[in-house]
Amino acid sequence: MTAAVSPQCPVCKARFRGQRQCSRCGADLSRLMLVVVSAYQLRCQAGQALREARYRTAYEFASKAQNLHHTARGRKMMLVARVLDMVSVRR
């Protein structure tokens, strides 16, 4: 399993600390913050879809989240949704 990738400043590669301005170089990180928040919201939607047994939808949300910002939680959700979708009985 791959380790989670921490967001970094695209200018100086300093670790992202959740602030709009990089603590090292002063670059504007507001777009990075939007990407991280969007990925978080997609993971929340994936979790809701898993609870509702909408496994394919959960996989799609988790996959989109991973494309924006890779996390261990997102990877696990994606894998669980994929397996559940494969083994679920369709009526």
PDB file of N, CA, C and O in Angstrom:
ATOM      1  N   MET A   1       0.850  -1.184   0.000  1.00  0.00           N
ATOM      2  CA  MET A   1       0.000   0.000   0.000  1.00  0.00           C
ATOM      3  C   MET A   1       0.890   1.240   0.000  1.00  0.00           C
ATOM      4  O   MET A   1       1.921   1.269   0.671  1.00  0.00           O
ATOM      5  N   THR A   2       0.498   2.238  -0.735  1.00  0.00           N
ATOM      6  CA  THR A   2       1.265   3.459  -0.863  1.00  0.00           C
ATOM      7  C   THR A   2       0.974   4.384   0.317  1.00  0.00           C
ATOM      8  O   THR A   2      -0.151   4.453   0.811  1.00  0.00           O
ATOM      9  N   ALA A   3       2.001   5.084   0.751  1.00  0.00           N
ATOM     10  CA  ALA A   3       1.820   6.037   1.843  1.00  0.00           C
ATOM     11  C   ALA A   3       1.068   7.265   1.330  1.00  0.00           C
ATOM     12  O   ALA A   3       1.121   7.593   0.145  1.00  0.00           O
ATOM     13  N   ALA A   4       0.382   7.923   2.230  1.00  0.00           N
ATOM     14  CA  ALA A   4      -0.348   9.132   1.857  1.00  0.00           C
ATOM     15  C   ALA A   4       0.627  10.223   1.458  1.00  0.00           C
ATOM     16  O   ALA A   4       1.702  10.354   2.044  1.00  0.00           O
ATOM     17  N   VAL A   5       0.249  10.996   0.468  1.00  0.00           N
ATOM     18  CA  VAL A   5       1.073  12.089  -0.001  1.00  0.00           C
ATOM     19  C   VAL A   5       0.597  13.362   0.680  1.00  0.00           C
ATOM     20  O   VAL A   5      -0.556  13.762   0.517  1.00  0.00           O
ATOM     21  N   SER A   6       1.474  13.998   1.437  1.00  0.00           N
ATOM     22  CA  SER A   6       1.117  15.253   2.095  1.00  0.00           C
ATOM     23  C   SER A   6       1.202  16.382   1.085  1.00  0.00           C
ATOM     24  O   SER A   6       2.166  16.461   0.324  1.00  0.00           O
ATOM     25  N   PRO A   7       0.214  17.248   1.069  1.00  0.00           N
ATOM     26  CA  PRO A   7       0.299  18.377   0.143  1.00  0.00           C
ATOM     27  C   PRO A   7       1.523  19.228   0.461  1.00  0.00           C
ATOM     28  O   PRO A   7       1.906  19.397   1.618  1.00  0.00           O
ATOM     29  N   GLN A   8       2.112  19.749  -0.586  1.00  0.00           N
ATOM     30  CA  GLN A   8       3.290  20.597  -0.432  1.00  0.00           C
ATOM     31  C   GLN A   8       3.099  21.890  -1.199  1.00  0.00           C
ATOM     32  O   GLN A   8       2.294  21.969  -2.128  1.00  0.00           O
ATOM     33  N   CYS A   9       3.842  22.888  -0.801  1.00  0.00           N
ATOM     34  CA  CYS A   9       3.874  24.135  -1.549  1.00  0.00           C
ATOM     35  C   CYS A   9       4.435  23.822  -2.933  1.00  0.00           C
ATOM     36  O   CYS A   9       5.508  23.229  -3.038  1.00  0.00           O
ATOM     37  N   PRO A  10       3.730  24.211  -3.996  1.00  0.00           N
ATOM     38  CA  PRO A  10       4.231  23.924  -5.334  1.00  0.00           C
ATOM     39  C   PRO A  10       5.476  24.731  -5.703  1.00  0.00           C
ATOM     40  O   PRO A  10       6.158  24.405  -6.674  1.00  0.00           O
ATOM     41  N   VAL A  11       5.772  25.769  -4.945  1.00  0.00           N
ATOM     42  CA  VAL A  11       6.920  26.618  -5.240  1.00  0.00           C
ATOM     43  C   VAL A  11       8.189  26.097  -4.566  1.00  0.00           C
ATOM     44  O   VAL A  11       9.208  25.894  -5.227  1.00  0.00           O
ATOM     45  N   CYS A  12       8.126  25.880  -3.241  1.00  0.00           N
ATOM     46  CA  CYS A  12       9.340  25.520  -2.499  1.00  0.00           C
ATOM     47  C   CYS A  12       9.290  24.125  -1.887  1.00  0.00           C
ATOM     48  O   CYS A  12      10.259  23.691  -1.264  1.00  0.00           O
ATOM     49  N   LYS A  13       8.172  23.415  -2.054  1.00  0.00           N
ATOM     50  CA  LYS A  13       7.978  22.043  -1.548  1.00  0.00           C
ATOM     51  C   LYS A  13       7.902  21.955  -0.022  1.00  0.00           C
ATOM     52  O   LYS A  13       8.060  20.873   0.543  1.00  0.00           O
ATOM     53  N   ALA A  14       7.664  23.077   0.641  1.00  0.00           N
ATOM     54  CA  ALA A  14       7.467  23.043   2.091  1.00  0.00           C
ATOM     55  C   ALA A  14       6.171  22.311   2.401  1.00  0.00           C
ATOM     56  O   ALA A  14       5.236  22.330   1.601  1.00  0.00           O
ATOM     57  N   ARG A  15       6.116  21.671   3.551  1.00  0.00           N
ATOM     58  CA  ARG A  15       4.910  20.948   3.954  1.00  0.00           C
ATOM     59  C   ARG A  15       3.743  21.923   4.127  1.00  0.00           C
ATOM     60  O   ARG A  15       3.896  23.001   4.701  1.00  0.00           O
ATOM     61  N   PHE A  16       2.584  21.524   3.622  1.00  0.00           N
ATOM     62  CA  PHE A  16       1.374  22.335   3.727  1.00  0.00           C
ATOM     63  C   PHE A  16       0.883  22.301   5.161  1.00  0.00           C
ATOM     64  O   PHE A  16       0.734  21.227   5.745  1.00  0.00           O
ATOM     65  N   ARG A  17       0.632  23.463   5.729  1.00  0.00           N
ATOM     66  CA  ARG A  17       0.206  23.556   7.129  1.00  0.00           C
ATOM     67  C   ARG A  17      -1.213  24.086   7.272  1.00  0.00           C
ATOM     68  O   ARG A  17      -1.601  24.522   8.356  1.00  0.00           O
ATOM     69  N   GLY A  18      -1.993  24.056   6.194  1.00  0.00           N
ATOM     70  CA  GLY A  18      -3.383  24.487   6.272  1.00  0.00           C
ATOM     71  C   GLY A  18      -3.568  25.984   6.298  1.00  0.00           C
ATOM     72  O   GLY A  18      -4.612  26.472   6.731  1.00  0.00           O
ATOM     73  N   GLN A  19      -2.576  26.721   5.842  1.00  0.00           N
ATOM     74  CA  GLN A  19      -2.676  28.175   5.808  1.00  0.00           C
ATOM     75  C   GLN A  19      -2.669  28.648   4.359  1.00  0.00           C
ATOM     76  O   GLN A  19      -2.137  27.975   3.476  1.00  0.00           O
ATOM     77  N   ARG A  20      -3.259  29.801   4.132  1.00  0.00           N
ATOM     78  CA  ARG A  20      -3.362  30.327   2.770  1.00  0.00           C
ATOM     79  C   ARG A  20      -2.020  30.764   2.194  1.00  0.00           C
ATOM     80  O   ARG A  20      -1.878  30.893   0.978  1.00  0.00           O
ATOM     81  N   GLN A  21      -1.053  30.989   3.045  1.00  0.00           N
ATOM     82  CA  GLN A  21       0.254  31.461   2.582  1.00  0.00           C
ATOM     83  C   GLN A  21       1.329  30.505   3.093  1.00  0.00           C
ATOM     84  O   GLN A  21       1.316  30.114   4.260  1.00  0.00           O
ATOM     85  N   CYS A  22       2.260  30.130   2.212  1.00  0.00           N
ATOM     86  CA  CYS A  22       3.339  29.228   2.593  1.00  0.00           C
ATOM     87  C   CYS A  22       4.199  29.874   3.670  1.00  0.00           C
ATOM     88  O   CYS A  22       4.596  31.033   3.555  1.00  0.00           O
ATOM     89  N   SER A  23       4.477  29.114   4.708  1.00  0.00           N
ATOM     90  CA  SER A  23       5.270  29.639   5.818  1.00  0.00           C
ATOM     91  C   SER A  23       6.734  29.848   5.427  1.00  0.00           C
ATOM     92  O   SER A  23       7.445  30.617   6.074  1.00  0.00           O
ATOM     93  N   ARG A  24       7.180  29.174   4.382  1.00  0.00           N
ATOM     94  CA  ARG A  24       8.580  29.295   3.966  1.00  0.00           C
ATOM     95  C   ARG A  24       8.789  30.380   2.911  1.00  0.00           C
ATOM     96  O   ARG A  24       9.643  31.251   3.079  1.00  0.00           O
ATOM     97  N   CYS A  25       8.012  30.332   1.820  1.00  0.00           N
ATOM     98  CA  CYS A  25       8.288  31.247   0.703  1.00  0.00           C
ATOM     99  C   CYS A  25       7.211  32.310   0.498  1.00  0.00           C
ATOM    100  O   CYS A  25       7.416  33.251  -0.268  1.00  0.00           O
ATOM    101  N   GLY A  26       6.065  32.173   1.170  1.00  0.00           N
ATOM    102  CA  GLY A  26       5.016  33.178   1.069  1.00  0.00           C
ATOM    103  C   GLY A  26       4.069  32.996  -0.111  1.00  0.00           C
ATOM    104  O   GLY A  26       3.228  33.860  -0.361  1.00  0.00           O
ATOM    105  N   ALA A  27       4.190  31.888  -0.839  1.00  0.00           N
ATOM    106  CA  ALA A  27       3.317  31.648  -1.995  1.00  0.00           C
ATOM    107  C   ALA A  27       1.853  31.524  -1.557  1.00  0.00           C
ATOM    108  O   ALA A  27       1.560  31.083  -0.445  1.00  0.00           O
ATOM    109  N   ASP A  28       0.950  31.920  -2.444  1.00  0.00           N
ATOM    110  CA  ASP A  28      -0.481  31.805  -2.184  1.00  0.00           C
ATOM    111  C   ASP A  28      -0.899  30.345  -2.364  1.00  0.00           C
ATOM    112  O   ASP A  28      -0.735  29.789  -3.450  1.00  0.00           O
ATOM    113  N   LEU A  29      -1.430  29.726  -1.328  1.00  0.00           N
ATOM    114  CA  LEU A  29      -1.814  28.316  -1.355  1.00  0.00           C
ATOM    115  C   LEU A  29      -3.330  28.118  -1.320  1.00  0.00           C
ATOM    116  O   LEU A  29      -3.800  27.018  -1.030  1.00  0.00           O
ATOM    117  N   SER A  30      -4.087  29.156  -1.609  1.00  0.00           N
ATOM    118  CA  SER A  30      -5.538  29.044  -1.511  1.00  0.00           C
ATOM    119  C   SER A  30      -6.094  28.019  -2.508  1.00  0.00           C
ATOM    120  O   SER A  30      -7.072  27.340  -2.196  1.00  0.00           O
ATOM    121  N   ARG A  31      -5.506  27.892  -3.680  1.00  0.00           N
ATOM    122  CA  ARG A  31      -5.983  26.880  -4.637  1.00  0.00           C
ATOM    123  C   ARG A  31      -5.687  25.476  -4.130  1.00  0.00           C
ATOM    124  O   ARG A  31      -6.496  24.565  -4.303  1.00  0.00           O
ATOM    125  N   LEU A  32      -4.540  25.305  -3.511  1.00  0.00           N
ATOM    126  CA  LEU A  32      -4.202  24.010  -2.915  1.00  0.00           C
ATOM    127  C   LEU A  32      -5.217  23.661  -1.826  1.00  0.00           C
ATOM    128  O   LEU A  32      -5.640  22.511  -1.709  1.00  0.00           O
ATOM    129  N   MET A  33      -5.598  24.643  -1.045  1.00  0.00           N
ATOM    130  CA  MET A  33      -6.592  24.410   0.003  1.00  0.00           C
ATOM    131  C   MET A  33      -7.924  23.961  -0.602  1.00  0.00           C
ATOM    132  O   MET A  33      -8.587  23.079  -0.056  1.00  0.00           O
ATOM    133  N   LEU A  34      -8.313  24.560  -1.719  1.00  0.00           N
ATOM    134  CA  LEU A  34      -9.567  24.181  -2.376  1.00  0.00           C
ATOM    135  C   LEU A  34      -9.517  22.736  -2.866  1.00  0.00           C
ATOM    136  O   LEU A  34     -10.513  22.018  -2.781  1.00  0.00           O
ATOM    137  N   VAL A  35      -8.375  22.311  -3.372  1.00  0.00           N
ATOM    138  CA  VAL A  35      -8.220  20.938  -3.853  1.00  0.00           C
ATOM    139  C   VAL A  35      -8.336  19.958  -2.687  1.00  0.00           C
ATOM    140  O   VAL A  35      -9.027  18.945  -2.794  1.00  0.00           O
ATOM    141  N   VAL A  36      -7.669  20.253  -1.583  1.00  0.00           N
ATOM    142  CA  VAL A  36      -7.710  19.380  -0.410  1.00  0.00           C
ATOM    143  C   VAL A  36      -9.133  19.292   0.146  1.00  0.00           C
ATOM    144  O   VAL A  36      -9.586  18.209   0.515  1.00  0.00           O
ATOM    145  N   VAL A  37      -9.828  20.407   0.206  1.00  0.00           N
ATOM    146  CA  VAL A  37     -11.209  20.422   0.696  1.00  0.00           C
ATOM    147  C   VAL A  37     -12.127  19.656  -0.249  1.00  0.00           C
ATOM    148  O   VAL A  37     -13.005  18.918   0.199  1.00  0.00           O
ATOM    149  N   SER A  38     -11.929  19.827  -1.546  1.00  0.00           N
ATOM    150  CA  SER A  38     -12.752  19.098  -2.527  1.00  0.00           C
ATOM    151  C   SER A  38     -12.567  17.591  -2.372  1.00  0.00           C
ATOM    152  O   SER A  38     -13.537  16.834  -2.423  1.00  0.00           O
ATOM    153  N   ALA A  39     -11.329  17.160  -2.184  1.00  0.00           N
ATOM    154  CA  ALA A  39     -11.056  15.733  -1.988  1.00  0.00           C
ATOM    155  C   ALA A  39     -11.725  15.237  -0.705  1.00  0.00           C
ATOM    156  O   ALA A  39     -12.295  14.146  -0.684  1.00  0.00           O
ATOM    157  N   TYR A  40     -11.658  16.026   0.348  1.00  0.00           N
ATOM    158  CA  TYR A  40     -12.303  15.656   1.615  1.00  0.00           C
ATOM    159  C   TYR A  40     -13.814  15.492   1.430  1.00  0.00           C
ATOM    160  O   TYR A  40     -14.404  14.535   1.931  1.00  0.00           O
ATOM    161  N   GLN A  41     -14.433  16.429   0.710  1.00  0.00           N
ATOM    162  CA  GLN A  41     -15.877  16.361   0.477  1.00  0.00           C
ATOM    163  C   GLN A  41     -16.238  15.125  -0.343  1.00  0.00           C
ATOM    164  O   GLN A  41     -17.254  14.482  -0.079  1.00  0.00           O
ATOM    165  N   LEU A  42     -15.422  14.790  -1.327  1.00  0.00           N
ATOM    166  CA  LEU A  42     -15.663  13.586  -2.120  1.00  0.00           C
ATOM    167  C   LEU A  42     -15.547  12.327  -1.259  1.00  0.00           C
ATOM    168  O   LEU A  42     -16.328  11.391  -1.427  1.00  0.00           O
ATOM    169  N   ARG A  43     -14.577  12.296  -0.339  1.00  0.00           N
ATOM    170  CA  ARG A  43     -14.454  11.144   0.568  1.00  0.00           C
ATOM    171  C   ARG A  43     -15.667  11.045   1.484  1.00  0.00           C
ATOM    172  O   ARG A  43     -16.120   9.943   1.792  1.00  0.00           O
ATOM    173  N   CYS A  44     -16.192  12.171   1.916  1.00  0.00           N
ATOM    174  CA  CYS A  44     -17.417  12.156   2.731  1.00  0.00           C
ATOM    175  C   CYS A  44     -18.583  11.592   1.926  1.00  0.00           C
ATOM    176  O   CYS A  44     -19.374  10.806   2.447  1.00  0.00           O
ATOM    177  N   GLN A  45     -18.694  11.987   0.666  1.00  0.00           N
ATOM    178  CA  GLN A  45     -19.753  11.468  -0.194  1.00  0.00           C
ATOM    179  C   GLN A  45     -19.560   9.970  -0.433  1.00  0.00           C
ATOM    180  O   GLN A  45     -20.536   9.223  -0.499  1.00  0.00           O
ATOM    181  N   ALA A  46     -18.318   9.533  -0.562  1.00  0.00           N
ATOM    182  CA  ALA A  46     -18.040   8.101  -0.736  1.00  0.00           C
ATOM    183  C   ALA A  46     -18.471   7.329   0.501  1.00  0.00           C
ATOM    184  O   ALA A  46     -19.058   6.253   0.390  1.00  0.00           O
ATOM    185  N   GLY A  47     -18.187   7.870   1.673  1.00  0.00           N
ATOM    186  CA  GLY A  47     -18.596   7.222   2.918  1.00  0.00           C
ATOM    187  C   GLY A  47     -20.105   7.107   3.025  1.00  0.00           C
ATOM    188  O   GLY A  47     -20.628   6.079   3.455  1.00  0.00           O
ATOM    189  N   GLN A  48     -20.802   8.159   2.633  1.00  0.00           N
ATOM    190  CA  GLN A  48     -22.263   8.126   2.657  1.00  0.00           C
ATOM    191  C   GLN A  48     -22.791   7.081   1.680  1.00  0.00           C
ATOM    192  O   GLN A  48     -23.715   6.335   2.004  1.00  0.00           O
ATOM    193  N   ALA A  49     -22.215   7.028   0.504  1.00  0.00           N
ATOM    194  CA  ALA A  49     -22.644   6.043  -0.491  1.00  0.00           C
ATOM    195  C   ALA A  49     -22.366   4.617   0.001  1.00  0.00           C
ATOM    196  O   ALA A  49     -23.163   3.716  -0.258  1.00  0.00           O
ATOM    197  N   LEU A  50     -21.267   4.404   0.695  1.00  0.00           N
ATOM    198  CA  LEU A  50     -20.992   3.075   1.269  1.00  0.00           C
ATOM    199  C   LEU A  50     -22.055   2.700   2.286  1.00  0.00           C
ATOM    200  O   LEU A  50     -22.543   1.570   2.290  1.00  0.00           O
ATOM    201  N   ARG A  51     -22.419   3.653   3.156  1.00  0.00           N
ATOM    202  CA  ARG A  51     -23.451   3.382   4.166  1.00  0.00           C
ATOM    203  C   ARG A  51     -24.804   3.059   3.527  1.00  0.00           C
ATOM    204  O   ARG A  51     -25.616   2.338   4.106  1.00  0.00           O
ATOM    205  N   GLU A  52     -25.032   3.593   2.343  1.00  0.00           N
ATOM    206  CA  GLU A  52     -26.302   3.364   1.635  1.00  0.00           C
ATOM    207  C   GLU A  52     -26.210   2.193   0.653  1.00  0.00           C
ATOM    208  O   GLU A  52     -27.129   1.971  -0.136  1.00  0.00           O
ATOM    209  N   ALA A  53     -25.112   1.451   0.699  1.00  0.00           N
ATOM    210  CA  ALA A  53     -24.888   0.285  -0.173  1.00  0.00           C
ATOM    211  C   ALA A  53     -24.869   0.652  -1.656  1.00  0.00           C
ATOM    212  O   ALA A  53     -25.235  -0.164  -2.503  1.00  0.00           O
ATOM    213  N   ARG A  54     -24.448   1.864  -1.967  1.00  0.00           N
ATOM    214  CA  ARG A  54     -24.266   2.294  -3.355  1.00  0.00           C
ATOM    215  C   ARG A  54     -22.768   2.196  -3.661  1.00  0.00           C
ATOM    216  O   ARG A  54     -22.063   3.202  -3.735  1.00  0.00           O
ATOM    217  N   TYR A  55     -22.314   0.976  -3.834  1.00  0.00           N
ATOM    218  CA  TYR A  55     -20.884   0.693  -3.879  1.00  0.00           C
ATOM    219  C   TYR A  55     -20.181   1.263  -5.107  1.00  0.00           C
ATOM    220  O   TYR A  55     -19.067   1.776  -4.998  1.00  0.00           O
ATOM    221  N   ARG A  56     -20.806   1.179  -6.254  1.00  0.00           N
ATOM    222  CA  ARG A  56     -20.177   1.727  -7.463  1.00  0.00           C
ATOM    223  C   ARG A  56     -20.023   3.242  -7.340  1.00  0.00           C
ATOM    224  O   ARG A  56     -18.988   3.797  -7.709  1.00  0.00           O
ATOM    225  N   THR A  57     -21.051   3.903  -6.824  1.00  0.00           N
ATOM    226  CA  THR A  57     -20.993   5.351  -6.616  1.00  0.00           C
ATOM    227  C   THR A  57     -19.915   5.698  -5.598  1.00  0.00           C
ATOM    228  O   THR A  57     -19.174   6.665  -5.776  1.00  0.00           O
ATOM    229  N   ALA A  58     -19.830   4.911  -4.537  1.00  0.00           N
ATOM    230  CA  ALA A  58     -18.798   5.135  -3.522  1.00  0.00           C
ATOM    231  C   ALA A  58     -17.412   5.021  -4.139  1.00  0.00           C
ATOM    232  O   ALA A  58     -16.527   5.825  -3.846  1.00  0.00           O
ATOM    233  N   TYR A  59     -17.226   4.026  -4.989  1.00  0.00           N
ATOM    234  CA  TYR A  59     -15.933   3.845  -5.659  1.00  0.00           C
ATOM    235  C   TYR A  59     -15.609   5.060  -6.528  1.00  0.00           C
ATOM    236  O   TYR A  59     -14.476   5.541  -6.531  1.00  0.00           O
ATOM    237  N   GLU A  60     -16.590   5.547  -7.253  1.00  0.00           N
ATOM    238  CA  GLU A  60     -16.361   6.699  -8.127  1.00  0.00           C
ATOM    239  C   GLU A  60     -15.977   7.941  -7.329  1.00  0.00           C
ATOM    240  O   GLU A  60     -15.051   8.661  -7.703  1.00  0.00           O
ATOM    241  N   PHE A  61     -16.693   8.194  -6.223  1.00  0.00           N
ATOM    242  CA  PHE A  61     -16.347   9.340  -5.373  1.00  0.00           C
ATOM    243  C   PHE A  61     -14.950   9.189  -4.786  1.00  0.00           C
ATOM    244  O   PHE A  61     -14.154  10.127  -4.815  1.00  0.00           O
ATOM    245  N   ALA A  62     -14.654   8.012  -4.256  1.00  0.00           N
ATOM    246  CA  ALA A  62     -13.342   7.788  -3.640  1.00  0.00           C
ATOM    247  C   ALA A  62     -12.231   7.899  -4.675  1.00  0.00           C
ATOM    248  O   ALA A  62     -11.162   8.435  -4.382  1.00  0.00           O
ATOM    249  N   SER A  63     -12.468   7.410  -5.853  1.00  0.00           N
ATOM    250  CA  SER A  63     -11.473   7.482  -6.922  1.00  0.00           C
ATOM    251  C   SER A  63     -11.201   8.933  -7.320  1.00  0.00           C
ATOM    252  O   SER A  63     -10.050   9.321  -7.517  1.00  0.00           O
ATOM    253  N   LYS A  64     -12.258   9.726  -7.437  1.00  0.00           N
ATOM    254  CA  LYS A  64     -12.093  11.148  -7.761  1.00  0.00           C
ATOM    255  C   LYS A  64     -11.320  11.866  -6.660  1.00  0.00           C
ATOM    256  O   LYS A  64     -10.470  12.713  -6.935  1.00  0.00           O
ATOM    257  N   ALA A  65     -11.623  11.519  -5.415  1.00  0.00           N
ATOM    258  CA  ALA A  65     -10.907  12.124  -4.288  1.00  0.00           C
ATOM    259  C   ALA A  65      -9.425  11.780  -4.348  1.00  0.00           C
ATOM    260  O   ALA A  65      -8.572  12.638  -4.119  1.00  0.00           O
ATOM    261  N   GLN A  66      -9.123  10.521  -4.657  1.00  0.00           N
ATOM    262  CA  GLN A  66      -7.727  10.094  -4.743  1.00  0.00           C
ATOM    263  C   GLN A  66      -6.987  10.817  -5.861  1.00  0.00           C
ATOM    264  O   GLN A  66      -5.801  11.120  -5.733  1.00  0.00           O
ATOM    265  N   ASN A  67      -7.686  11.092  -6.953  1.00  0.00           N
ATOM    266  CA  ASN A  67      -7.051  11.818  -8.048  1.00  0.00           C
ATOM    267  C   ASN A  67      -6.702  13.246  -7.652  1.00  0.00           C
ATOM    268  O   ASN A  67      -5.743  13.822  -8.164  1.00  0.00           O
ATOM    269  N   LEU A  68      -7.482  13.811  -6.742  1.00  0.00           N
ATOM    270  CA  LEU A  68      -7.200  15.169  -6.273  1.00  0.00           C
ATOM    271  C   LEU A  68      -6.139  15.183  -5.181  1.00  0.00           C
ATOM    272  O   LEU A  68      -5.201  15.979  -5.216  1.00  0.00           O
ATOM    273  N   HIS A  69      -6.305  14.277  -4.198  1.00  0.00           N
ATOM    274  CA  HIS A  69      -5.389  14.253  -3.044  1.00  0.00           C
ATOM    275  C   HIS A  69      -5.369  12.849  -2.472  1.00  0.00           C
ATOM    276  O   HIS A  69      -6.351  12.386  -1.893  1.00  0.00           O
ATOM    277  N   HIS A  70      -4.253  12.185  -2.639  1.00  0.00           N
ATOM    278  CA  HIS A  70      -4.133  10.801  -2.184  1.00  0.00           C
ATOM    279  C   HIS A  70      -4.016  10.732  -0.662  1.00  0.00           C
ATOM    280  O   HIS A  70      -3.189  11.414  -0.058  1.00  0.00           O
ATOM    281  N   THR A  71      -4.861   9.895  -0.055  1.00  0.00           N
ATOM    282  CA  THR A  71      -4.768   9.626   1.380  1.00  0.00           C
ATOM    283  C   THR A  71      -4.940   8.130   1.601  1.00  0.00           C
ATOM    284  O   THR A  71      -5.500   7.433   0.755  1.00  0.00           O
ATOM    285  N   ALA A  72      -4.464   7.644   2.725  1.00  0.00           N
ATOM    286  CA  ALA A  72      -4.636   6.233   3.069  1.00  0.00           C
ATOM    287  C   ALA A  72      -6.122   5.908   3.247  1.00  0.00           C
ATOM    288  O   ALA A  72      -6.586   4.851   2.820  1.00  0.00           O
ATOM    289  N   ARG A  73      -6.855   6.812   3.871  1.00  0.00           N
ATOM    290  CA  ARG A  73      -8.306   6.604   4.080  1.00  0.00           C
ATOM    291  C   ARG A  73      -9.031   6.505   2.747  1.00  0.00           C
ATOM    292  O   ARG A  73      -9.882   5.635   2.559  1.00  0.00           O
ATOM    293  N   GLY A  74      -8.699   7.385   1.837  1.00  0.00           N
ATOM    294  CA  GLY A  74      -9.329   7.367   0.524  1.00  0.00           C
ATOM    295  C   GLY A  74      -9.023   6.094  -0.244  1.00  0.00           C
ATOM    296  O   GLY A  74      -9.893   5.542  -0.916  1.00  0.00           O
ATOM    297  N   ARG A  75      -7.795   5.633  -0.144  1.00  0.00           N
ATOM    298  CA  ARG A  75      -7.404   4.383  -0.814  1.00  0.00           C
ATOM    299  C   ARG A  75      -8.188   3.199  -0.251  1.00  0.00           C
ATOM    300  O   ARG A  75      -8.655   2.342  -1.002  1.00  0.00           O
ATOM    301  N   LYS A  76      -8.328   3.158   1.070  1.00  0.00           N
ATOM    302  CA  LYS A  76      -9.086   2.069   1.700  1.00  0.00           C
ATOM    303  C   LYS A  76     -10.553   2.116   1.273  1.00  0.00           C
ATOM    304  O   LYS A  76     -11.148   1.083   0.967  1.00  0.00           O
ATOM    305  N   MET A  77     -11.123   3.304   1.253  1.00  0.00           N
ATOM    306  CA  MET A  77     -12.527   3.433   0.840  1.00  0.00           C
ATOM    307  C   MET A  77     -12.700   2.961  -0.595  1.00  0.00           C
ATOM    308  O   MET A  77     -13.670   2.277  -0.923  1.00  0.00           O
ATOM    309  N   MET A  78     -11.760   3.329  -1.439  1.00  0.00           N
ATOM    310  CA  MET A  78     -11.830   2.944  -2.834  1.00  0.00           C
ATOM    311  C   MET A  78     -11.777   1.426  -2.978  1.00  0.00           C
ATOM    312  O   MET A  78     -12.553   0.842  -3.733  1.00  0.00           O
ATOM    313  N   LEU A  79     -10.864   0.794  -2.255  1.00  0.00           N
ATOM    314  CA  LEU A  79     -10.718  -0.659  -2.331  1.00  0.00           C
ATOM    315  C   LEU A  79     -11.950  -1.381  -1.769  1.00  0.00           C
ATOM    316  O   LEU A  79     -12.434  -2.341  -2.369  1.00  0.00           O
ATOM    317  N   VAL A  80     -12.449  -0.925  -0.634  1.00  0.00           N
ATOM    318  CA  VAL A  80     -13.631  -1.541  -0.025  1.00  0.00           C
ATOM    319  C   VAL A  80     -14.839  -1.411  -0.959  1.00  0.00           C
ATOM    320  O   VAL A  80     -15.574  -2.375  -1.169  1.00  0.00           O
ATOM    321  N   ALA A  81     -15.031  -0.233  -1.506  1.00  0.00           N
ATOM    322  CA  ALA A  81     -16.164  -0.024  -2.418  1.00  0.00           C
ATOM    323  C   ALA A  81     -16.040  -0.904  -3.651  1.00  0.00           C
ATOM    324  O   ALA A  81     -17.033  -1.450  -4.133  1.00  0.00           O
ATOM    325  N   ARG A  82     -14.829  -1.042  -4.158  1.00  0.00           N
ATOM    326  CA  ARG A  82     -14.606  -1.876  -5.350  1.00  0.00           C
ATOM    327  C   ARG A  82     -14.945  -3.337  -5.066  1.00  0.00           C
ATOM    328  O   ARG A  82     -15.632  -3.987  -5.853  1.00  0.00           O
ATOM    329  N   VAL A  83     -14.459  -3.846  -3.937  1.00  0.00           N
ATOM    330  CA  VAL A  83     -14.726  -5.238  -3.583  1.00  0.00           C
ATOM    331  C   VAL A  83     -16.216  -5.452  -3.342  1.00  0.00           C
ATOM    332  O   VAL A  83     -16.792  -6.416  -3.846  1.00  0.00           O
ATOM    333  N   LEU A  84     -16.839  -4.569  -2.581  1.00  0.00           N
ATOM    334  CA  LEU A  84     -18.267  -4.716  -2.303  1.00  0.00           C
ATOM    335  C   LEU A  84     -19.103  -4.643  -3.574  1.00  0.00           C
ATOM    336  O   LEU A  84     -20.101  -5.352  -3.705  1.00  0.00           O
ATOM    337  N   ASP A  85     -18.704  -3.799  -4.498  1.00  0.00           N
ATOM    338  CA  ASP A  85     -19.422  -3.716  -5.769  1.00  0.00           C
ATOM    339  C   ASP A  85     -19.279  -5.004  -6.557  1.00  0.00           C
ATOM    340  O   ASP A  85     -20.220  -5.442  -7.219  1.00  0.00           O
ATOM    341  N   MET A  86     -18.110  -5.608  -6.487  1.00  0.00           N
ATOM    342  CA  MET A  86     -17.871  -6.847  -7.228  1.00  0.00           C
ATOM    343  C   MET A  86     -18.646  -8.028  -6.653  1.00  0.00           C
ATOM    344  O   MET A  86     -19.067  -8.910  -7.403  1.00  0.00           O
ATOM    345  N   VAL A  87     -18.840  -8.061  -5.342  1.00  0.00           N
ATOM    346  CA  VAL A  87     -19.484  -9.230  -4.717  1.00  0.00           C
ATOM    347  C   VAL A  87     -20.962  -9.010  -4.386  1.00  0.00           C
ATOM    348  O   VAL A  87     -21.653  -9.943  -3.976  1.00  0.00           O
ATOM    349  N   SER A  88     -21.444  -7.780  -4.562  1.00  0.00           N
ATOM    350  CA  SER A  88     -22.846  -7.537  -4.218  1.00  0.00           C
ATOM    351  C   SER A  88     -23.763  -8.268  -5.195  1.00  0.00           C
ATOM    352  O   SER A  88     -23.464  -8.414  -6.380  1.00  0.00           O
ATOM    353  N   VAL A  89     -24.872  -8.715  -4.657  1.00  0.00           N
ATOM    354  CA  VAL A  89     -25.855  -9.452  -5.460  1.00  0.00           C
ATOM    355  C   VAL A  89     -26.817  -8.442  -6.050  1.00  0.00           C
ATOM    356  O   VAL A  89     -27.439  -7.659  -5.332  1.00  0.00           O
ATOM    357  N   ARG A  90     -26.930  -8.470  -7.360  1.00  0.00           N
ATOM    358  CA  ARG A  90     -27.868  -7.566  -8.053  1.00  0.00           C
ATOM    359  C   ARG A  90     -29.219  -8.271  -8.173  1.00  0.00           C
ATOM    360  O   ARG A  90     -29.285  -9.451  -8.519  1.00  0.00           O
ATOM    361  N   ARG A  91     -30.270  -7.551  -7.889  1.00  0.00           N
ATOM    362  CA  ARG A  91     -31.619  -8.131  -7.994  1.00  0.00           C
ATOM    363  C   ARG A  91     -32.323  -7.588  -9.182  1.00  0.00           C
ATOM    364  O   ARG A  91     -33.470  -7.954  -9.440  1.00  0.00           O
TER     365      ARG A  91
END
